[in-house]
């Protein structure tokens, strides 16, 4: 059993979450979380606010980010933990990721304009308070009455292969891992069970991730079926990787992704957070 209540994967409204960084820290504290990382998608914008609030609440805070990358033609997310947030290697990668997202968002806005959704990019930015994510465009479609909910917006317009989908070529996984390591951080393979890979393909991904300098992988991501963590633990051990966990919290109301819900690592797994205790 873990001695600490840990959550090392969550999102604020600085990317595609619903709560502010401060609200997120407050909710996590109420749920009993003691060691925490904010891991917004491709941005460090919420870290200062989150760290300040975590300090007030006496929670141990670790710098975090979830970076988009690709392994071959497959999109893979890499969580960076414990890095120097002002390091040039990290700052440059985040700048490039922001440019990629901005370009994609402008193209999504143009596609939405063709179906009659005007000023979508500007409105999505206002809704997000920063560079928007696809969920913000989905919320616009709900507001405009085109779909009943966000899920339907993705199924009809924004999901893979739909009329307003824009493919984005993210940097190779090794480039992302290099930047995290260069900034003194720990590279963690995020939610490996969610990529829909066969065990053989997953082992190949983990092998390449380890060879690239990756240090850990998430064995637990929110609430997941029995046996998943144990299967992932065996693969992690095979390639000498440490173990991480997190809720992948985005918004209240999803019990399977509630802050602090991921509480136990399989027996024998070496927790990545020994580095910050």
C-alpha distance (Angstrom), angle and dihedral (degrees) to the residues before:
residue distance angle dihedral
X1 . . .
X2 3.79 . .
X3 3.79 112.9 .
X4 3.80 91.9 -148.7
X5 3.80 129.1 51.7
X6 3.79 98.3 -123.9
X7 3.82 133.3 -175.2
X8 3.80 116.3 176.9
X9 3.81 101.4 167.0
X10 3.82 125.6 59.5
X11 3.80 142.0 122.0
X12 3.80 135.7 -131.9
X13 3.79 131.0 -165.8
X14 3.81 87.2 -85.1
X15 3.82 84.6 83.7
X16 3.81 124.6 4.3
X17 3.80 101.8 -37.3
X18 3.80 127.4 105.5
X19 3.82 103.1 -134.0
X20 3.79 131.2 69.3
X21 3.81 116.2 -111.9
X22 3.82 89.8 -104.2
X23 3.80 93.0 48.9
X24 3.79 89.2 48.8
X25 3.80 92.4 53.5
X26 3.81 91.2 47.1
X27 3.81 92.3 51.1
X28 3.80 91.5 46.5
X29 3.79 90.7 51.7
X30 3.81 90.1 51.2
X31 3.82 88.1 52.9
X32 3.79 90.9 53.8
X33 3.81 99.1 -106.2
X34 3.81 111.6 160.2
X35 3.83 103.8 175.3
X36 3.77 116.8 39.0
X37 3.80 145.1 173.0
X38 3.80 128.6 -168.4
X39 3.82 107.1 -142.7
X40 3.80 108.2 -177.1
X41 3.79 118.7 176.6
X42 3.81 112.3 -87.5
X43 3.81 95.1 -31.0
X44 3.79 139.0 95.1
X45 3.81 93.3 -166.5
X46 3.80 96.5 114.8
X47 3.79 100.6 43.9
X48 3.81 99.9 91.7
X49 3.80 93.4 49.5
X50 3.81 92.5 43.8
X51 3.79 93.9 48.6
X52 3.80 91.8 49.3
X53 3.80 92.4 51.5
X54 3.82 92.9 43.8
X55 3.81 89.1 53.3
X56 3.82 90.6 53.0
X57 3.80 89.4 51.3
X58 3.83 93.8 46.6
X59 3.80 93.0 -118.0
X60 3.79 119.2 144.7
X61 3.81 107.1 -117.0
X62 3.81 128.1 -154.0
X63 3.81 122.1 -169.7
X64 3.79 110.7 -112.9
X65 3.79 146.8 175.2
X66 3.81 136.8 170.8
X67 3.79 109.1 -135.7
X68 3.78 125.5 -161.6
X69 3.80 116.5 -131.0
X70 3.79 141.2 152.3
X71 3.78 133.4 -119.7
X72 3.77 103.6 -161.7
X73 3.80 102.6 -49.5
X74 3.80 94.3 -24.7
X75 3.80 122.2 99.6
X76 3.80 111.6 -128.0
X77 3.80 129.2 -178.7
X78 3.80 121.4 -139.6
X79 3.79 120.5 -164.0
X80 3.79 115.2 -148.2
X81 3.80 116.3 -154.2
X82 3.79 134.7 -175.9
X83 3.81 96.5 6.8
X84 3.80 128.6 145.1
X85 3.80 100.7 -97.6
X86 3.82 94.1 -153.0
X87 3.80 95.4 48.2
X88 3.84 111.8 128.0
X89 3.82 93.0 -127.7
X90 3.80 91.9 56.6
X91 3.80 94.5 39.3
X92 3.81 91.8 53.1
X93 3.80 94.3 47.7
X94 3.81 91.8 48.3
X95 3.82 90.0 48.8
X96 3.81 90.9 53.3
X97 3.80 92.2 45.2
X98 3.79 89.3 51.8
X99 3.81 91.0 52.2
X100 3.80 90.7 50.3
X101 3.79 91.6 50.5
X102 3.80 92.7 45.6
X103 3.80 91.5 52.1
X104 3.80 91.8 48.5
X105 3.79 92.6 47.3
X106 3.79 92.8 51.6
X107 3.81 89.3 51.9
X108 3.81 91.0 48.9
X109 3.80 88.2 51.3
X110 3.80 90.6 52.1
X111 3.81 91.6 50.3
X112 3.79 91.6 48.7
X113 3.81 89.7 50.9
X114 3.81 88.5 59.0
X115 3.80 89.8 61.0
X116 3.80 92.3 46.5
X117 3.82 102.7 -92.8
X118 3.80 101.2 130.5
X119 3.83 126.7 -156.3
X120 3.80 90.3 3.1
X121 3.80 95.9 154.7
X122 3.81 93.9 49.7
X123 3.79 92.2 44.8
X124 3.80 92.8 47.1
X125 3.81 90.0 51.8
X126 3.80 90.3 51.4
X127 3.79 90.5 48.5
X128 3.80 92.4 49.7
X129 3.79 96.9 39.7
X130 3.81 85.6 -138.1
X131 3.79 138.2 31.4
X132 3.82 102.8 -28.1
X133 3.77 130.4 -126.6
X134 3.78 126.2 -142.3
X135 3.84 91.2 -92.9
X136 3.81 88.5 64.6
X137 3.82 90.7 55.9
X138 3.79 87.5 47.5
X139 3.81 89.9 54.2
X140 3.81 89.4 52.7
X141 3.80 90.1 54.9
X142 3.80 88.8 52.2
X143 3.82 91.4 47.9
X144 3.80 90.4 50.6
X145 3.80 90.8 51.9
X146 3.79 95.4 -118.2
X147 3.80 93.2 122.0
X148 3.82 133.5 16.8
X149 3.79 96.4 -128.9
X150 3.81 145.4 1.0
X151 3.80 93.1 -96.1
X152 3.79 91.0 57.8
X153 3.82 90.5 48.2
X154 3.79 89.6 60.6
X155 3.80 93.7 43.6
X156 3.79 93.0 50.5
X157 3.82 106.3 30.2
X158 3.81 119.2 -0.2
X159 3.80 106.7 36.3
X160 3.79 125.1 100.2
X161 3.79 111.1 -59.3
X162 3.81 94.8 6.0
X163 3.80 124.4 129.4
X164 3.82 96.5 -93.3
X165 3.79 98.2 36.8
X166 3.80 116.2 123.1
X167 3.78 119.1 -166.4
X168 3.78 114.8 -137.8
X169 3.79 124.6 -157.8
X170 3.78 105.2 -139.1
X171 3.83 122.1 -164.9
X172 3.81 119.9 -88.0
X173 3.79 115.1 -84.5
X174 3.80 92.0 -115.5
X175 3.83 90.9 57.9
X176 3.80 91.4 53.9
X177 3.81 93.2 46.4
X178 3.81 89.9 49.3
X179 3.81 91.5 54.0
X180 3.81 92.9 49.7
X181 3.79 92.3 47.9
X182 3.79 91.2 44.5
X183 3.80 89.6 56.2
X184 3.80 90.8 52.9
X185 3.80 94.8 -103.4
X186 3.78 138.8 127.5
X187 3.81 119.7 -107.9
X188 3.81 113.6 -140.6
X189 3.82 125.5 -171.9
X190 3.81 103.6 -127.7
X191 3.84 123.9 -133.2
X192 3.85 95.9 -26.0
X193 3.81 92.9 -177.6
X194 3.82 91.1 62.8
X195 3.81 98.7 65.6
X196 3.80 93.8 79.6
X197 3.81 93.2 -124.5
X198 3.78 127.1 153.6
X199 3.79 115.1 -115.5
X200 3.81 89.7 -103.7
X201 3.81 92.2 52.0
X202 3.79 91.6 44.3
X203 3.80 91.2 52.7
X204 3.81 88.8 50.7
X205 3.81 90.5 51.3
X206 3.80 92.4 48.7
X207 3.80 91.1 46.4
X208 3.81 91.1 53.7
X209 3.80 91.9 43.6
X210 3.80 91.1 52.6
X211 3.81 91.9 45.8
X212 3.82 89.4 51.4
X213 3.80 90.5 57.8
X214 3.79 101.1 -91.5
X215 3.80 114.0 157.3
X216 3.81 108.4 -168.0
X217 3.78 146.1 7.5
X218 3.77 133.8 -147.0
X219 3.78 109.0 -105.0
X220 3.79 93.0 177.6
X221 3.82 124.2 39.2
X222 3.78 111.7 175.1
X223 3.78 115.5 -51.7
X224 3.80 110.2 -24.5
X225 3.82 137.2 173.7
X226 3.78 120.2 -76.1
X227 3.79 113.7 -86.5
X228 3.81 97.8 23.1
X229 3.81 95.0 102.6
X230 3.80 92.1 46.7
X231 3.81 92.0 51.4
X232 3.79 91.1 48.7
X233 3.81 90.7 46.4
X234 3.80 90.3 57.9
X235 3.81 91.1 52.9
X236 3.81 92.3 45.3
X237 3.80 90.9 51.6
X238 3.80 91.2 48.5
X239 3.80 90.6 58.9
X240 3.80 97.7 36.4
X241 3.80 96.9 -110.2
X242 3.78 126.8 152.2
X243 3.80 122.1 -129.1
X244 3.79 130.8 -107.9
X245 3.79 134.4 175.4
X246 3.78 140.0 -169.1
X247 3.77 144.0 159.9
X248 3.84 97.4 -118.9
X249 3.80 83.8 -139.8
X250 3.81 116.4 -171.4
X251 3.80 106.4 160.8
X252 3.79 142.5 -9.7
X253 3.78 117.1 -86.3
X254 3.81 100.1 51.2
X255 3.81 102.9 100.4
X256 3.81 92.5 -175.0
X257 3.82 88.8 61.4
X258 3.80 100.2 37.5
X259 3.79 117.5 143.3
X260 3.79 111.1 -90.2
X261 3.82 93.7 10.6
X262 3.82 92.7 122.1
X263 3.79 100.8 74.7
X264 3.80 112.2 149.6
X265 3.78 136.6 56.3
X266 3.81 120.0 -158.1
X267 3.78 114.9 -92.5
X268 3.79 112.6 -83.5
X269 3.82 96.0 21.0
X270 3.82 113.3 132.0
X271 3.78 110.0 -129.5
X272 3.79 115.7 -130.4
X273 3.80 90.7 -143.6
X274 3.80 93.1 72.9
X275 3.82 82.0 90.4
X276 3.83 92.0 67.3
X277 3.81 101.4 38.2
